[in-house]
Each structure stands twice: as structure tokens, then as C-alpha cells.
Amino acid sequence: MTPLQHIIVERIQREGPLSFADYMRMALYDPGHGYYVTGQAKMGWEGDYYTSTDIAAFFANCMGRQLHLMWEKLGKPDPFIVLEQGAGRGDLASGVRTWAAQQALDLHAALDYRTEDIRIGMDVTSDISQPGYPQGDTPTIHATDDSMYSRGIPLRVPWLEQQIPWNRPHIILSNELVDAFPVHIVEVRDKHLYELYVDAQEGRLFPILDEPSSAEVANYLDNYKIPWTVFRDGWRAEINLDALRWMQRLANILQKGYLLTIDYGDKARALYSPHRQHGTLACYYQHQMNEQPLVRPGQQDITAHVNFSALIDEGRQHGLRLNAFTTQRQWLENMGIHTALEQLRNTQFAAMDTERATDKGQIARLQWLNQQQRVAALTDPTGMGNFKVLIMRRP
């Protein structure tokens, strides 16, 4: 057993079976043991999974162009405050800053790009008691589970520890963040909806079904008019209640500006389809996917597809308007990724045409093909290109 599994088993023995959401929260975020809060970053080629920023700089360049357009539409505020949540190693932030310094000096001069991540003592889905934070105030964020860091201890936001005066952001963005929020799992049996819990016996974790833990879980699918009563027995779905709280929090702190989030998922009717008999939950360990979330708690990633209908509806209820909902492929094309690729060919790989018969020309050709493949991966309609891009705006 992993060290965290001992802790989980002890909690179950003390309190009874855990909802899968409670288990997933511990597996990913338990201080000292959770997957995201221990050791080195788990993303990248040396980790368990990779993101769009690992594929090519084109992704950050397109994000820079998007921010430039938003900045212009907002009247070029200075400072222009961008808050990236779930920033991880900060590669997207670094890439955007580099692009702005080279391609948009006016934006670069105004850009105040801040990052926030889920780490020990921090949960980006938590509510904040004073939305907007008065100038000079240092906000505290309290975790939503019952672990050691939720006992009323003030928790500092990393980018505020540098004594940066707080202003409400103009842009809040995230890339593959919401899929990592803990989810409840429900299952259909005899036209009745049950919830999956995690129990333990002799140190072994195993799933059991029982009544939903709350009315919010029980009514969730009905809220999106999902006809689950006609689905086959054993049909499962994930319910991300933290995503709703996250949208509430963002709506509270966003001033006139935009929310942009990219993730895998879909709108409710497409996501909660009878064809997805086993739901979308997936685990990643050393770049291998598996469907065994109760194995290696704390040592593997656990994710689920995002219900974008929930994000859109919750945002609207808190004053945000839908600006765009599209695929990553379409968004990257709108932001000029193919034009940028062609420009790169003309500036850095011209030798593939002018010196074709030489070693230099052949090396340039191979490097150019590599860049083409990276763009193809980002825009592949059966892969990353089918990620969804949601943009909402507070007018």
C-alpha cells in the first residue's frame, strides 16, 4: 500500500465509506501525500502526462494573440491583469510573456501575468469570503475537505506572497484544470440512481453503491435533462460539483473582462450519452492510461471529462455571458496557428528549399516536419484538437 492508502483506510475505518469525490480529493490533494502536492511536477515528457504547452510553443503564441485581442477590446487597460489558474510549471505564462516581448511590445508593457496553482494549502475551487479583495488586502483561501490544511489556518496565494497589491483580474484563464477537480460517480441500477463510495477491508480499497450523498448529486443529471432512467444498468457518470463552486468564485473576482478555460469534455447531452456506458474517468501513470482509480492513491493522476453546460449555466447565473464555445482546433486556427507555422518555414527553415541537396537543407526539412507534426497534434480532431475552449465575458 502507498502511505496515503494507509491514511485513507484509517479514515474509512473511523468514519465509514467515502464518496468517490472525497477519495479523489485525498488521492490528488492530501498534504504530503496527494498526487498534485508532492514531489516534482507530474506533467511533461518525464512525468505521467503532457499538455498542449509541452507539444509546441505555438500554443502559448496563440494564447498571446488571444490575450492581445481581449486587451484591445477592453480598451488596453494598464496594468492588464491576467490570472492563470492551474499553472503547473508556468510554461504557458513564460511562453505568453516571451511572445509578447517579441511580437506585441505594447501588450508586454502593460501585461501583469499572475499564476495560481493547486498545491499544499490551496484549493482554487474554494469560496472567498470577500469577493474582489480590497486594495492591499491579502486574501486567504480555505480548502474544502477535512484534511490538516482546512482547520481554519489562513492559506496564502503564491503570487500574493510577493506583496503584489491586489487588483481584480481582467482575464482568468486555465488549461486542463477543471478535469482534475474531484468528482462524484453515479451508477444506474434498475432505473434508480446510486452513488459510488469507497470502502476498505483488510487494507484493500473497493467500490460499493449506496444512495446519493446529497440532493445536489441526486438531481444533477435531471438538471441537464439527461434521460438516465432509460439507460442500461451499470451506466456511470461523473458529477463535478467543485466546477460549479469554481465558476461562482471566478464570477466573484472577475472585473469587466473574460474567463477562458480549455479542457476535454463537452456539453451535457453529448457528455452524458448512453454510449458512454462507463463514464469518462481515467487515470494516468507514466504516460499509460488505466481505469483503476483505487490503485496507487497519491501516485497516479485521476481525471474526468468536463461538463461545459454546467460551466456555462453557472457562469450565466452569476452575471457572465457566453462569448465563445468551440474546439481547440478551431480556436488555434482562428488565432493564426497555420499562418505562424508558414512564417516559421520562411524564416527559420528556408534552407529546405534553397539548399535542398545539402546536409543543412535536409536538417532544415526534418526540423520543419517536426514542427508540422506538433501543430498536427495540437489540432487533431480525434485528440487535442477536440478539446473545448470556453470563453465567457463580464460586460
N, C-alpha and C positions, 0 to 999 in steps of 0.2 A: 504494500500500500504506500501511496505517497504520503508525506507528512500532512497534507491538507485532508486527505481521506480520513485519517485518524480524527481530525478535528470535526469533520462532517459527521462521522459515525457517532462521536460523543454527543454532538448536538441533537442528533436524531434520537439517541437513547434518552436524552434529557427532556426533549420537547415533543417527540413524535415525528412522523414523516414530514419532510419538507416539500413545499411546492417546487416544481422544477425551476421556477423563477428564482426562488431563494437559493436552491442548489447552484444554479448557473451564476448567480451573483457572487457566491463564495468561490466557485471554481475560477472565476475570472478576476475578481477584485478583492479577495480577502487579504488584508495587510500581511505582508511577509510570505504569503503562500500563493495568492491568486496569480493567474497566468499573466495578466497585464501589468502587475505591480511588482514583479520580481525579476531580477536579472536584467539582461540586455534586451533591447527591442527585439520583438519576435518577427518583425516584418523584414522583407528583403530576401535576397537570394540565400543568405546564410541562415535565415530563420525558418518559419513554418509556412509563410505565405508571402505574397508580394502584392503591391498595389500599383495603380497607374503611374505613380511617380517613379517607381522602380523600372518601368518599361522604357521611358524616354523623357527627355526634357521638354518634348512637345506639349505634354500635358500641362506642366507648370506655365509654359509660354501662353497656351490658350487661356488658362486661368488669369494670367496677367492681362490679356486682351479683354477678357470679360470684366475684370475689375476696372480697367480703364474706361470702358463704355459706361459702367454703372457710375463711376466717379463723375463723368461728364454729364450724365442725366441728372445727377444730384446737385449740379451747379458747381462742381470742383471744390468741395469743402477742404479746408486746410486747418488742422490735420484731418486726413482721411483715415478713419479708424476701421481697420479690418480685424476681426477676431476669428481665428481658425480654431475649431474645436476638434479634439482627437488628432492633434498634430503629430504625435509619434516622435520621430527623429527630427522633424522640422524640415524635411526635404522640400515639401511644397512651398513653404514660406521662403526658404532660401532660393528656390527656383524662380518664384514670382519677383522677389527683390532683384535678382540678377537680370531678369528680363526687363524690368522697369528701368534699371540703371543703364541698360544698353539701348532700349527701344522707346522709352517713354520717360524722359527726364522730368517732365512736368509732374507726372504721377509720382515718380520716385521721390521728388522733393516734398510732396505732401503726404506720402504713404506712412502710416503708423500701423504696421502689421504686427499683431499680437497673437500668441498661441496659448492654448489651454488644452490640457490632456487629462485623461483618466489615470490617476496614479494614487499612491497611498494618500488617504485623507482627502480624496476628491471624487465627486460624482457629478458629471455635467448634467445629469437629469434632475438633480435636486432643486427644490424650490428655494428662492431667495426672499428673505423677509422684506427687504426694501428694494423693489424693482428700480433699476436705474442708478442706484448708488449715488448719493450726493458727492459733489466735487471734494476730493481729498479723503473721502471715507474709504476704508479698506474692508471690502465685503468678506463674509465668511460663508462657506458652503458646507452643509452638513449632509453626510451620507444617509441613504435611505434604509440601509439594512441595520442589523443589530450587532455588528462587529465592533471591535475595540475603538474604531475611529468615529463612532456615532454617539459617543457618550457625552454629547454637549461640548466637545472640545472644539474651539474655533479652528477652522481649517483655511489656510491661506492659498489664494490662487497664485500659481507660479509667476505669471507675468506681472503681478502686482507687488511681488516681493522686492522688485527693483525700485519701489517708491514712485511708480509712474502715476501721475494724477489720473483719476478715473473719469472718463467720458464715455457715454453710451456709444456703442459701435454703429457705424453706418452700414457695415456688411458683416454678417455672420455666415461662415462657410464651413463645410465639413466634407470629407471624402471617406467613405466606408467607415462611418461611425455608428449609425443607428443600428446596423446589423449586429453589433456587439452588445446591445442592451439586453439584459435578462428577459426571457420570455416565459410565459405560462404555456403549457401544452394541453390541448383538449383533444378528446377522442370520442367518436360516435359509437355507441353500442345500443342496439335495439331502439333506435330513434331517440335516444337520450344522450345528453352531452355530459361527459365525465371529464375530470381534470386528472392529469398525471402528477403523481407525487413520487418522491424518492425515499425509500425505506432502507433499512440495514439489518443484516443478520449475520452474526459471526464475522463482522468486519466487511462483509460484501454488500455493495450497494445494488439495489434492484428497483424497478419501477412498479408502482401499484396505481390503480384507478380509484377515485372517490368523487364525491360531489364537488362542484366548483368551489374554490376558496372564497369567492366574493360574487356579488351580483354583477360587478363590473366585468368579471371574467365570463360569467354565465350568459350575459346579454350582448357581449361584444360582437359576435358574428351576426346576430339579429339586427344590430345597429347598421350593418352594411348590407342587409337583405341577402345574406348568404343562405341558400336553401339546404342547410346541412342535414335536415331530417330525412331527406331523400338520398343521402349519400350512403355508400356501403359501410357495413360495420368495419371498424378498425381505421376509418378515415381520421387523420390527425391534422391539426393546425396549430400554429404558434400565435400567441396573443401578446403583443408588446405594449404593455401599459406604460412603461417608462417613456416610450416615444411620445405619448400624449403629454406627460409632465414636462418632457424636454421642450416640446413646442410651446407650452404655456410659459416656461421660463424664458425662452428666446423672445417671445412676443412682448414680455415684460421689460426686457433690457434693450430691445432694438429701437433706435430712434428712426426717423424718416430714412428709409433705406431698404436693403434687400437681405433676404435669407436664401442661401444657395446650399443645397445638400445633394450629394451624389452617392448612390448606393445601388446594390442589386435588390430587386423587388418589383412590385407592380401595383396597380390599383386593385382594390379588394376583390372584385368579381373575377379577375384574371388570376389573382394570387390564391384565393380560396376556391380553387376549382376541384371538381370531383376527380379529375385526372391526377391531382397531387395527393394520392392516397396516403402517403407517409409524411406529408408536410415538406418543409424545406430545411429543417435543422441539419447542420453539417459541422463536422469537426476537422481541424487541420493540424497535422503533426508532421514536421519535416517534409512539407510540401506534398503530403499524401492525405487525401480526404478519407474520412471514415464516418460511420453513423453510430458511434458508440460513445455518447457524451458522459457516461458514468465511468469510463475508463480513464485513468491518469488525470484525475481532477487537479487543476493547477498547472498541468504540464502541456495541455493542448488547447487550441483555440476552439471556441464554440460560437456559431453564428446562425442567424436565420434571416430569411428574406424580409424586406421591409414592406409594410402595408402603406403605400403612399396616399391612399384615400384617407387614412387616419390622420396623416400629417397635414394634408390639405384642409380637411374639415376642421381639425383642431386649430390650425392657423387662422382660418376664417372666423372662427368663434372668438378669437382674441384680436381681431382687427387687421389681420393680414389679408392681402389679396393675391390670388394666383396670377403670376406673371408668365410662367412657362413651365410646361411639363413635357419632357422629351427624352430621347435616348442619348447616351454618351456619344454614340456615333454621330448623330445629327448635331449635337451641341459642338463637338470638336470641329465638324465641317463648317458650321456657322462661324466658329472662331478662327477659321482660316488655316486649319492644320495642313491641308494639302498644298496650299499656297506657300506655307512656311517650308514644307518639305521640298518643293520645287526650287525655292530660293536657296536652300541649303545645297542642293545639287549644283546650282550655278556658281555658288561662291566657294564651297569647300571641296567639291568633287568634280570640278570641270576637267580634271586630268583624265577622267574615264572616257571623255570624248576627244580631247585634244592630244592625248598621249596614250592612246588605246593599246599600242603594241609594246609599251614599256612596262617594267615592273611597277613603276609609280602609277600608271594608268590602271593596271589590274588591281592594285591595292585599293585605289580610289573606288573602283567598281564594286569590290567586295564590301567596302565600308558603306557605300551607298545602298547596296542591297540590304545590309544590316539595318539601316535607318528605315528603309521601306517596310521591312518586316516588323519593326517596332510600331510604326504607325498602323500597320495592318492589325496588329494585336490589340491596340487601343480602340480600333473601330470595328472589330469583328462582330457582326450582328448576332453570332451564336455565342459570344463570350463577353468581353468587357464592353464591346460596343452596344450591348443590350442593357447595360446599367442604366438606371434612370437618373435624370437631372431635374430637380425640382427647384424652381425659383419663385419665391413669394416676396411681396413688397408691402411695406408700411407706407402709405401715401402721406 
